[in-house]
Amino acid sequence: MQAFLHVQVRPLSRTVIEGFKAYAMSLPEVVSVFVVTGGDDFLVQVAVPSVDALHAFVMDKFSGRREIVGFRSSVIYQHTRKQVVEPLDP
């Protein structure tokens, strides 16, 4: 199964952002890391074998990190993807 983890970090600095990106990408469960605007600072796409594994992942890999001040998860039920993004006409 796959999920998006919506992550908030503090202090919001280039050092913290780059460090968290490097940490997240080093984890084998992580598929993608997106730096985003709005209420969340990151979307982290993970692939795990089960809901129990997702729970273990967030508890073991995220909950103890000092820079993470909040996170929530969204389970991905289905995923459809365009292989090529075509340019929009002006």
Contacts in CASP RR format, 6 or more apart in sequence:
PFRMAT RR
TARGET T0000
AUTHOR 0000-0000-0000
METHOD contacts of the structure
MODEL  1
MQAFLHVQVRPLSRTVIEGFKAYAMSLPEVVSVFVVTGGDDFLVQVAVPS
VDALHAFVMDKFSGRREIVGFRSSVIYQHTRKQVVEPLDP
1 47 0 8 1.000
1 48 0 8 1.000
1 49 0 8 1.000
1 50 0 8 1.000
1 51 0 8 1.000
1 54 0 8 1.000
1 75 0 8 1.000
1 76 0 8 1.000
2 31 0 8 1.000
2 45 0 8 1.000
2 46 0 8 1.000
2 47 0 8 1.000
2 48 0 8 1.000
2 75 0 8 1.000
2 76 0 8 1.000
2 79 0 8 1.000
3 45 0 8 1.000
3 46 0 8 1.000
3 48 0 8 1.000
3 54 0 8 1.000
3 73 0 8 1.000
3 74 0 8 1.000
3 75 0 8 1.000
3 76 0 8 1.000
4 43 0 8 1.000
4 44 0 8 1.000
4 45 0 8 1.000
4 46 0 8 1.000
4 73 0 8 1.000
4 74 0 8 1.000
4 76 0 8 1.000
5 42 0 8 1.000
5 43 0 8 1.000
5 44 0 8 1.000
5 45 0 8 1.000
5 46 0 8 1.000
5 58 0 8 1.000
5 62 0 8 1.000
5 71 0 8 1.000
5 72 0 8 1.000
5 73 0 8 1.000
6 40 0 8 1.000
6 42 0 8 1.000
6 43 0 8 1.000
6 71 0 8 1.000
6 72 0 8 1.000
6 73 0 8 1.000
6 74 0 8 1.000
7 20 0 8 1.000
7 40 0 8 1.000
7 41 0 8 1.000
7 42 0 8 1.000
7 43 0 8 1.000
7 44 0 8 1.000
7 62 0 8 1.000
7 68 0 8 1.000
7 70 0 8 1.000
7 71 0 8 1.000
8 39 0 8 1.000
8 40 0 8 1.000
8 41 0 8 1.000
8 68 0 8 1.000
8 69 0 8 1.000
8 70 0 8 1.000
8 71 0 8 1.000
9 16 0 8 1.000
9 17 0 8 1.000
9 20 0 8 1.000
9 41 0 8 1.000
9 42 0 8 1.000
9 67 0 8 1.000
9 68 0 8 1.000
9 69 0 8 1.000
10 16 0 8 1.000
10 67 0 8 1.000
10 69 0 8 1.000
11 67 0 8 1.000
12 41 0 8 1.000
16 67 0 8 1.000
17 35 0 8 1.000
17 41 0 8 1.000
20 42 0 8 1.000
20 65 0 8 1.000
20 67 0 8 1.000
20 68 0 8 1.000
21 33 0 8 1.000
21 35 0 8 1.000
21 42 0 8 1.000
23 65 0 8 1.000
24 30 0 8 1.000
24 33 0 8 1.000
24 42 0 8 1.000
24 44 0 8 1.000
25 33 0 8 1.000
27 46 0 8 1.000
27 61 0 8 1.000
29 46 0 8 1.000
29 47 0 8 1.000
29 48 0 8 1.000
29 57 0 8 1.000
29 61 0 8 1.000
30 44 0 8 1.000
30 45 0 8 1.000
30 46 0 8 1.000
31 45 0 8 1.000
31 46 0 8 1.000
31 47 0 8 1.000
32 43 0 8 1.000
32 44 0 8 1.000
32 45 0 8 1.000
33 42 0 8 1.000
33 43 0 8 1.000
33 44 0 8 1.000
33 45 0 8 1.000
34 42 0 8 1.000
34 43 0 8 1.000
34 44 0 8 1.000
34 45 0 8 1.000
35 41 0 8 1.000
35 42 0 8 1.000
36 42 0 8 1.000
36 43 0 8 1.000
45 76 0 8 1.000
46 54 0 8 1.000
46 57 0 8 1.000
48 54 0 8 1.000
48 57 0 8 1.000
51 75 0 8 1.000
54 73 0 8 1.000
54 75 0 8 1.000
58 71 0 8 1.000
58 73 0 8 1.000
62 68 0 8 1.000
62 71 0 8 1.000
END
